[in-house]
Amino acid sequence: MTDLYVNGRVFTAEADPASAWADAFAVDGDRISWVGDGGDRPAADRVIDLGGRLVLPGFTDAHTHLLMMGAALGQVYLTGARSLDEIRRMLLEARAADPAATVLRGRGWLFDAVPGGAPTAAMIDEAISDIPVYLDANDYHSCWVNTAALAELGITRDTPDPIGGEIVRDAAGEPTGMLLETAATHYAWSQRDEATTDADRDEQVERALAAYLATGVTGVVDMAMDAFGLAALQRAQERRGGVLPVRVAAHWLVTNTGDDAANLAQVQEAARLAAEPSTPWLRVVGIKLILDGVIDACTAAMRQPYANGTNADPIWPLERLTPVVEAADAAGLQIAQHAIGDYASQIALDALESAVARNGDRPRRHRIEHLEYAAPGTAERMARLGVTASMQPVHSDPAIFDNWVEMLGDDRVDRAFPWPEYEDAGTLLAFSTDSPTAPHDALANMYVASTRASALDPAVPAVQPQFALPLERAIGHATRDAAASVGDGSWRGRIAPGCAADFAVLDTDVFAAEARSLLSARVAETFVAGRSVYRA
């Protein structure tokens, strides 16, 4: 059956500007069969008049965390809190709304909303002390807990720090209630996983999928897949007869145990999963390595110290990292390395160069995630190696930028999130949100990308507008290039003959309206594989 869509403003996301726009296209089954602008049109079983509305290729969120996003959508959202009193008020309101709760979970708090940027359990205890409280930071690299949660986790002055993490302690050696990096995952997140049922995870998956479809997202790249998440997505696929409404490519999370054999065993498990029969809807494509932390908590690995004189060691030192990268590369896995600091991106590329030398010259498309501050020349080095720059415009939102600037405190802030550098170098640039560390809304992400202004608080002026991108290029990085970042560039991410019929119809022409229309525009309908899967 052929459907012909006419009278539209169709942004194809083709790289050639001459082919970037059309007014009609045809869908034959699950693929686009024709795209045109006036003139002869193919015969069709149905003709759908778009009424002049804007059509975009479906967005691919090239770096996200599906289960965490689904869970976060049901937790206390603290990003809007600008003071400790506001955080406490929100927690008390949540407690009052569910007095029978045995635990309270929140997410998204900002360091500069807490006195001295140093949260303590006592600060939460003043509001809620009768049940455990777990609050993930906005970047999800720290967890702030109260005294009841410390007790539930069994954390005392004698509890050891895990590799790559820290249980923050006071001058007397007592835990303060802050868990940094792997201390958060090893203790707080492990407890969360144990307390979460399969029914909970099924609900989280459904919540995340529905939220994405409502914002025109038709594909995602999950960047911390584990056994729980994979099983939940497999169940969601089974419930739908073998398909999903969103295409999922997953990277298996590999953690540094400090033992090469144990680390390589994780790579072998990822390779086994990647080799299993898969579908276009759900597949394991690679591994994820978290090389460092975040600038906001001074845990990103930098070449030069932070403004306070401290620095952070990488979670994966080069001698532990290289064997894993070489093995994953040899197995044909895509390697995605979280590297926010410039030292982390340096060792990420060092390890990839070692893998190329060891495994020979062959097609490969590895990635570095975030690249919030990278040294000059990094983009060119990535281009030479064919490494994708996976970046998140919403992480540069000016409303949450002040603490980032304060932690660096020097001219490094002038090169924050410099997307044009990667374009100029010829590096593939893929945009994403890293939800739930930032809102998942694709259009809000495009607003930040094309203005460097704030989607969280439109009253905040733009910061470093010289790094803003024209909207056509920003959307191309979030559709065409995001799909290409996992090897799908030949068959999705564009409105072009032969590509999957994954597209979104908007209620506003955001190209013709002012930039802020990206914050008010809504997706009227989302199509995946030629089928309508969401309608406002």
C-alpha positions as CSV (number, residue, x, y, z in Angstrom):
1,M,0.0,0.0,0.0
2,T,1.4,3.4,-1.0
3,D,0.5,6.6,0.9
4,L,1.3,9.9,-0.8
5,Y,1.8,12.9,1.6
6,V,1.4,16.2,-0.2
7,N,1.2,20.0,0.5
8,G,3.9,19.8,3.3
9,R,7.0,21.6,4.3
10,V,9.3,18.6,4.3
11,F,12.8,18.9,5.7
12,T,14.6,15.9,4.4
13,A,17.9,16.3,6.4
14,E,19.8,15.4,3.2
15,A,23.4,16.7,3.5
16,D,23.2,18.5,0.1
17,P,21.3,21.8,0.7
18,A,19.8,21.5,-2.8
19,S,17.9,18.4,-1.6
20,A,17.1,19.5,1.9
21,W,13.5,20.5,1.2
22,A,10.5,19.0,-0.6
23,D,6.7,19.4,-0.5
24,A,5.6,15.7,-0.9
25,F,6.8,12.2,-0.3
26,A,5.5,8.7,-0.7
27,V,5.6,5.8,1.7
28,D,5.4,2.2,0.5
29,G,5.0,-0.2,3.4
30,D,7.6,0.7,5.9
31,R,9.9,2.7,3.6
32,I,9.9,6.0,1.8
33,S,9.7,5.3,-1.9
34,W,9.6,8.8,-3.4
35,V,10.4,12.4,-2.4
36,G,9.6,15.4,-4.6
37,D,8.8,19.1,-5.0
38,G,6.0,19.7,-7.4
39,G,5.9,18.0,-10.8
40,D,4.9,14.4,-11.5
41,R,3.9,12.3,-8.5
42,P,3.6,8.5,-8.2
43,A,0.3,6.7,-8.1
44,A,-0.9,6.1,-4.5
45,D,-3.6,4.2,-2.7
46,R,-4.1,7.1,-0.4
47,V,-3.3,10.8,-0.6
48,I,-2.8,12.7,2.7
49,D,-2.9,16.5,2.6
50,L,-0.4,17.8,5.2
51,G,-2.0,21.2,5.1
52,G,1.3,23.0,4.9
53,R,2.6,21.5,8.1
54,L,6.3,20.9,8.8
55,V,7.6,17.3,8.5
56,L,11.0,16.3,10.0
57,P,12.8,12.9,9.9
58,G,12.3,11.1,13.2
59,F,14.9,12.3,15.8
60,T,17.4,9.7,17.1
61,D,18.4,10.5,20.7
62,A,22.0,9.3,20.2
63,H,22.8,9.1,23.9
64,T,20.2,8.3,26.5
65,H,19.3,5.9,29.4
66,L,15.9,4.5,28.8
67,L,15.1,2.8,32.1
68,M,16.6,5.6,34.1
69,M,14.6,8.1,32.1
70,G,11.4,6.1,32.7
71,A,12.2,6.0,36.4
72,A,13.1,9.7,36.5
73,L,9.8,10.7,35.0
74,G,8.2,9.3,38.2
75,Q,10.5,11.0,40.7
76,V,10.8,14.4,42.3
77,Y,12.2,16.8,39.7
78,L,14.6,19.2,41.5
79,T,16.3,21.1,38.6
80,G,14.1,24.1,39.1
81,A,15.0,24.4,42.7
82,R,17.5,27.3,43.1
83,S,18.1,27.0,46.9
84,L,18.2,24.4,49.7
85,D,14.9,25.7,51.0
86,E,13.2,25.0,47.6
87,I,14.7,21.5,47.5
88,R,13.4,20.8,51.0
89,R,9.9,22.2,50.1
90,M,9.7,19.9,47.1
91,L,10.7,16.9,49.1
92,L,8.1,17.7,51.8
93,E,5.4,18.1,49.2
94,A,6.3,14.7,47.7
95,R,6.3,13.1,51.1
96,A,2.9,14.6,51.9
97,A,1.5,13.4,48.6
98,D,2.5,9.8,49.4
99,P,2.6,9.4,53.2
100,A,2.8,5.5,52.9
101,A,6.0,5.6,50.9
102,T,8.9,3.7,52.3
103,V,11.6,5.6,50.2
104,L,11.7,8.9,48.5
105,R,13.7,9.3,45.2
106,G,14.5,12.6,43.5
107,R,16.7,13.7,40.7
108,G,18.1,16.7,38.9
109,W,19.4,18.9,41.8
110,L,22.2,21.4,41.0
111,F,25.3,22.0,43.0
112,D,24.9,25.7,43.0
113,A,21.5,25.3,44.7
114,V,23.2,23.9,47.8
115,P,25.3,26.0,50.3
116,G,28.9,25.8,49.3
117,G,28.1,23.2,46.7
118,A,28.5,20.6,49.5
119,P,25.4,18.6,50.2
120,T,25.1,16.7,53.5
121,A,22.7,14.1,54.9
122,A,21.8,16.6,57.7
123,M,20.4,19.0,55.1
124,I,17.9,16.4,54.0
125,D,17.3,15.2,57.5
126,E,15.9,18.6,58.5
127,A,13.0,17.9,56.1
128,I,12.7,14.1,56.0
129,S,14.5,11.7,58.3
130,D,12.0,8.9,58.8
131,I,12.6,7.2,55.5
132,P,15.6,6.8,53.2
133,V,16.0,9.7,50.6
134,Y,18.0,9.3,47.5
135,L,18.6,12.3,45.2
136,D,20.5,11.9,42.0
137,A,22.4,15.0,40.8
138,N,21.5,16.6,37.5
139,D,24.4,14.9,35.8
140,Y,23.7,11.5,37.5
141,H,27.3,11.2,38.6
142,S,26.6,11.9,42.3
143,C,23.9,10.7,44.7
144,W,23.0,12.8,47.8
145,V,21.4,10.7,50.6
146,N,20.0,11.3,54.1
147,T,21.1,9.5,57.3
148,A,18.4,6.8,56.9
149,A,19.7,6.0,53.4
150,L,23.3,5.8,54.7
151,A,22.0,3.3,57.3
152,E,20.0,1.3,54.7
153,L,23.2,1.1,52.5
154,G,25.3,0.1,55.5
155,I,27.7,2.9,54.8
156,T,29.9,3.8,57.8
157,R,33.3,5.4,58.4
158,D,34.9,2.0,57.7
159,T,33.2,1.5,54.3
160,P,35.8,1.5,51.5
161,D,35.7,3.7,48.5
162,P,35.1,1.7,45.3
163,I,37.5,2.1,42.3
164,G,36.7,5.4,40.6
165,G,34.4,6.7,43.3
166,E,34.3,8.4,46.7
167,I,32.2,8.3,49.8
168,V,32.6,11.9,50.9
169,R,33.6,12.2,54.5
170,D,33.9,15.0,57.0
171,A,37.0,16.0,59.0
172,A,36.3,13.3,61.5
173,G,36.1,10.6,58.8
174,E,32.3,10.2,58.9
175,P,30.2,9.9,55.7
176,T,28.6,13.2,54.8
177,G,25.8,11.8,52.6
178,M,27.5,12.5,49.3
179,L,28.4,9.6,47.0
180,L,30.5,10.5,44.0
181,E,30.9,8.6,40.7
182,T,31.1,4.8,41.2
183,A,30.3,5.2,44.9
184,A,26.8,6.2,43.7
185,T,26.5,3.3,41.3
186,H,28.1,0.7,43.6
187,Y,26.0,1.6,46.6
188,A,22.9,3.7,45.9
189,W,22.1,2.3,42.4
190,S,22.7,-1.3,43.4
191,Q,20.3,-0.8,46.2
192,R,17.8,0.7,43.8
193,D,18.2,-2.2,41.4
194,E,17.5,-4.7,44.1
195,A,14.4,-2.9,45.2
196,T,13.0,-2.5,41.7
197,T,10.8,-5.3,40.3
198,D,10.3,-6.4,36.8
199,A,6.9,-4.8,36.9
200,D,8.5,-1.5,37.9
201,R,10.9,-1.8,35.0
202,D,8.1,-2.6,32.5
203,E,6.3,0.5,33.6
204,Q,9.5,2.5,33.3
205,V,10.1,1.3,29.7
206,E,6.6,2.1,28.6
207,R,6.8,5.6,30.2
208,A,10.0,6.4,28.4
209,L,8.8,5.1,25.0
210,A,5.6,7.1,25.2
211,A,7.5,10.2,26.2
212,Y,9.9,9.9,23.3
213,L,7.1,9.3,20.7
214,A,5.3,12.5,21.9
215,T,8.5,14.5,21.0
216,G,9.1,13.0,17.6
217,V,11.9,10.6,18.6
218,T,11.8,7.4,16.7
219,G,15.2,5.9,17.6
220,V,17.5,5.9,20.6
221,V,21.0,4.8,21.6
222,D,21.0,3.5,25.1
223,M,24.3,4.2,26.8
224,A,24.4,2.0,29.9
225,M,22.6,-1.2,29.0
226,D,22.6,-4.0,31.6
227,A,20.8,-7.3,32.1
228,F,17.8,-5.6,33.8
229,G,17.3,-3.1,31.0
230,L,17.8,-5.6,28.1
231,A,15.3,-8.0,29.6
232,A,12.7,-5.2,30.1
233,L,13.1,-4.1,26.5
234,Q,12.8,-7.7,25.3
235,R,9.6,-8.0,27.3
236,A,8.3,-4.8,25.7
237,Q,9.1,-6.2,22.3
238,E,7.4,-9.5,23.0
239,R,4.2,-7.7,24.2
240,R,4.0,-6.0,20.8
241,G,4.6,-9.1,18.7
242,G,8.3,-8.6,18.1
243,V,8.4,-4.9,17.4
244,L,8.9,-1.7,19.4
245,P,7.6,1.8,18.6
246,V,11.1,3.2,18.9
247,R,14.3,1.7,17.5
248,V,16.8,0.9,20.2
249,A,20.6,0.4,19.7
250,A,22.3,-0.5,23.0
251,H,25.8,-0.2,24.4
252,W,26.6,-2.7,27.2
253,L,28.1,-0.9,30.2
254,V,31.6,-2.2,31.1
255,T,32.9,-1.1,34.5
256,N,36.5,-1.0,35.7
257,T,37.0,-3.8,38.3
258,G,40.7,-3.2,38.5
259,D,41.3,-6.7,37.1
260,D,42.0,-7.1,33.4
261,A,40.5,-10.6,33.2
262,A,37.3,-9.5,34.8
263,N,37.1,-6.4,32.5
264,L,37.7,-8.5,29.4
265,A,35.0,-10.9,30.5
266,Q,32.5,-8.1,30.4
267,V,33.6,-7.3,26.8
268,Q,33.1,-11.0,25.9
269,E,29.6,-10.9,27.3
270,A,28.8,-7.8,25.2
271,A,30.2,-9.6,22.1
272,R,28.0,-12.6,22.8
273,L,24.9,-10.4,23.1
274,A,25.8,-8.5,19.9
275,A,26.2,-11.8,18.0
276,E,22.7,-13.0,19.0
277,P,19.9,-12.7,16.5
278,S,18.4,-9.2,16.7
279,T,15.8,-7.1,15.0
280,P,15.9,-3.5,13.7
281,W,14.0,-2.7,16.9
282,L,16.4,-3.9,19.6
283,R,20.1,-4.8,19.2
284,V,23.3,-4.6,21.2
285,V,25.9,-2.8,19.1
286,G,28.8,-2.0,21.4
287,I,30.2,-1.2,24.8
288,K,30.1,1.9,27.0
289,L,33.1,2.9,29.1
290,I,32.9,5.8,31.6
291,L,36.4,7.3,31.7
292,D,35.8,10.2,34.1
293,G,33.2,12.2,35.9
294,V,31.8,15.6,35.4
295,I,33.1,19.2,35.6
296,D,30.3,20.3,38.0
297,A,31.6,18.0,40.7
298,C,35.3,18.4,39.8
299,T,35.5,14.7,38.9
300,A,36.1,15.0,35.2
301,A,39.8,14.2,34.4
302,M,41.5,17.4,33.3
303,R,45.0,18.2,32.0
304,Q,45.1,21.2,34.4
305,P,43.6,21.5,37.8
306,Y,40.2,23.1,38.7
307,A,39.9,26.5,40.1
308,N,40.0,25.1,43.6
309,G,43.4,23.4,42.9
310,T,42.0,19.8,42.8
311,N,42.0,17.4,39.9
312,A,40.5,14.0,39.3
313,D,42.1,10.7,38.1
314,P,40.4,8.9,35.3
315,I,38.1,6.1,36.3
316,W,39.8,4.0,33.6
317,P,43.6,4.6,33.6
318,L,45.2,4.0,30.2
319,E,46.8,0.8,31.3
320,R,43.4,-0.7,32.2
321,L,41.6,1.0,29.3
322,T,43.7,-0.1,26.4
323,P,43.2,-3.9,26.7
324,V,39.5,-3.5,26.9
325,V,39.4,-1.1,23.9
326,E,41.6,-3.4,21.8
327,A,39.5,-6.4,22.6
328,A,36.2,-4.7,21.9
329,D,37.6,-3.3,18.6
330,A,38.8,-6.8,17.6
331,A,35.3,-8.2,18.3
332,G,33.7,-5.6,16.0
333,L,31.9,-3.8,18.8
334,Q,31.4,-0.1,18.7
335,I,33.2,1.6,21.6
336,A,31.5,4.6,23.2
337,Q,33.7,6.4,25.8
338,H,32.4,8.9,28.2
339,A,35.0,11.6,28.3
340,I,34.1,15.1,29.6
341,G,37.5,16.4,30.6
342,D,40.4,17.0,28.2
343,Y,42.6,14.4,29.8
344,A,39.9,11.8,29.5
345,S,39.4,12.5,25.8
346,Q,43.2,12.3,25.3
347,I,43.4,8.8,26.8
348,A,40.3,7.7,24.9
349,L,41.9,8.5,21.6
350,D,45.2,7.0,22.8
351,A,43.5,3.7,23.4
352,L,41.7,3.8,20.1
353,E,44.9,4.5,18.2
354,S,46.4,1.5,20.0
355,A,43.5,-0.7,18.9
356,V,43.9,0.5,15.3
357,A,47.6,-0.4,15.4
358,R,46.9,-3.8,16.9
359,N,43.8,-4.8,14.9
360,G,44.6,-3.3,11.5
361,D,43.0,-0.9,9.2
362,R,39.3,-1.8,8.6
363,P,35.9,0.0,8.8
364,R,35.1,1.1,12.3
365,R,33.0,3.9,13.8
366,H,33.8,4.5,17.5
367,R,32.5,7.4,19.6
368,I,33.4,9.8,22.3
369,E,30.5,10.9,24.5
370,H,30.1,14.5,25.8
371,L,33.4,16.2,25.1
372,E,32.4,19.2,27.2
373,Y,35.9,20.5,27.3
374,A,38.5,19.1,24.9
375,A,41.9,20.4,24.1
376,P,42.5,22.2,20.7
377,G,43.2,19.6,18.1
378,T,41.0,17.0,19.5
379,A,38.3,17.4,16.8
380,E,41.0,17.0,14.1
381,R,42.4,13.9,15.7
382,M,38.9,12.4,16.0
383,A,38.3,13.1,12.3
384,R,41.5,11.3,11.3
385,L,40.4,8.2,13.3
386,G,36.8,8.3,12.1
387,V,35.5,8.8,15.7
388,T,32.1,10.3,16.2
389,A,31.6,13.3,18.5
390,S,28.5,12.5,20.5
391,M,27.4,15.8,22.2
392,Q,24.4,17.1,24.1
393,P,23.3,20.7,23.5
394,V,21.1,20.7,26.6
395,H,24.1,20.2,28.8
396,S,25.2,23.7,27.7
397,D,21.9,25.3,28.8
398,P,22.9,28.7,30.3
399,A,20.5,28.2,33.3
400,I,22.8,25.4,34.6
401,F,26.1,26.8,33.3
402,D,27.3,29.0,36.2
403,N,28.7,26.2,38.3
404,W,30.5,24.7,35.3
405,V,32.2,28.0,34.7
406,E,33.1,28.4,38.4
407,M,34.7,25.0,38.7
408,L,37.1,25.7,35.8
409,G,37.6,29.4,36.5
410,D,39.9,30.3,33.6
411,D,39.9,30.6,29.8
412,R,38.9,27.0,29.3
413,V,35.3,28.2,29.7
414,D,35.7,30.0,26.4
415,R,35.8,26.7,24.6
416,A,32.8,25.0,26.2
417,F,30.8,22.7,23.9
418,P,32.4,24.1,20.7
419,W,30.2,22.2,18.1
420,P,31.5,24.1,15.0
421,E,35.0,22.9,15.7
422,Y,33.9,19.3,15.1
423,E,32.0,20.3,11.9
424,D,35.0,22.2,10.6
425,A,37.3,19.3,11.3
426,G,35.0,16.9,9.4
427,T,34.1,14.9,12.5
428,L,30.7,13.2,12.5
429,L,28.7,15.2,15.1
430,A,25.7,13.4,16.6
431,F,23.3,15.3,19.0
432,S,21.4,13.8,21.9
433,T,20.0,14.7,25.3
434,D,21.6,12.1,27.7
435,S,18.2,11.9,29.4
436,P,17.5,11.8,32.2
437,T,20.5,14.1,33.0
438,A,18.6,16.7,30.9
439,P,15.1,16.9,29.5
440,H,14.4,14.5,26.7
441,D,12.4,16.9,24.5
442,A,14.1,17.0,21.0
443,L,12.8,20.4,20.1
444,A,14.0,22.0,23.3
445,N,17.4,20.4,22.5
446,M,17.3,22.0,19.1
447,Y,16.5,25.4,20.7
448,V,19.7,25.3,22.8
449,A,21.7,24.0,19.8
450,S,20.6,26.8,17.5
451,T,20.7,29.7,20.0
452,R,22.9,28.8,23.0
453,A,20.0,30.2,25.0
454,S,18.2,28.4,27.8
455,A,15.3,26.0,27.3
456,L,15.0,25.7,31.1
457,D,14.6,29.4,31.8
458,P,14.0,31.5,28.6
459,A,14.8,34.6,30.7
460,V,18.4,33.6,30.9
461,P,20.5,35.2,28.1
462,A,22.5,33.1,25.6
463,V,26.0,32.2,26.5
464,Q,28.7,31.8,23.8
465,P,26.3,32.4,20.9
466,Q,29.2,32.1,18.5
467,F,28.9,28.3,18.9
468,A,25.2,28.2,18.0
469,L,24.4,26.3,14.8
470,P,21.8,27.1,12.1
471,L,18.7,25.1,12.8
472,E,19.0,23.1,9.6
473,R,22.4,21.8,10.7
474,A,21.4,21.2,14.3
475,I,18.4,19.1,13.2
476,G,20.7,17.2,10.7
477,H,23.0,16.3,13.6
478,A,20.0,15.1,15.6
479,T,18.4,13.0,12.8
480,R,20.7,12.0,10.0
481,D,24.0,12.1,11.9
482,A,22.6,10.6,15.1
483,A,21.3,7.6,13.0
484,A,24.7,7.4,11.3
485,S,26.4,7.3,14.7
486,V,25.4,3.7,15.1
487,G,25.8,2.7,11.5
488,D,22.3,3.4,10.3
489,G,22.9,6.3,8.1
490,S,22.1,4.5,4.9
491,W,18.6,3.6,5.9
492,R,17.2,6.0,8.4
493,G,17.5,9.5,9.7
494,R,16.5,11.2,6.4
495,I,13.3,11.5,4.4
496,A,14.8,10.0,1.3
497,P,13.9,7.0,-1.0
498,G,14.9,3.7,0.6
499,C,14.9,5.1,4.1
500,A,12.7,3.9,6.9
501,A,9.4,5.9,7.0
502,D,10.2,7.3,10.4
503,F,9.0,11.0,10.6
504,A,7.2,13.5,12.7
505,V,4.6,16.1,11.8
506,L,4.8,19.4,13.8
507,D,2.0,21.8,14.6
508,T,4.4,24.8,14.0
509,D,6.9,25.6,11.2
510,V,9.9,26.2,13.5
511,F,12.0,27.3,10.6
512,A,9.7,30.1,9.6
513,A,8.7,31.2,13.2
514,E,11.1,32.8,15.8
515,A,13.5,30.5,17.6
516,R,11.4,30.4,20.7
517,S,8.8,28.5,18.8
518,L,10.9,25.5,19.4
519,L,9.9,25.7,23.0
520,S,6.2,25.9,22.3
521,A,5.9,23.8,19.1
522,R,4.4,20.3,19.6
523,V,4.5,17.1,17.6
524,A,1.1,16.5,16.0
525,E,1.9,12.9,14.9
526,T,4.8,10.5,14.9
527,F,5.2,7.7,12.4
528,V,7.6,4.8,12.7
529,A,8.0,2.3,9.8
530,G,5.1,4.0,8.0
531,R,2.7,3.5,10.9
532,S,1.2,6.3,13.1
533,V,2.4,5.5,16.6
534,Y,1.5,8.8,18.3
535,R,-1.1,11.4,17.7
536,A,-1.6,14.5,19.8
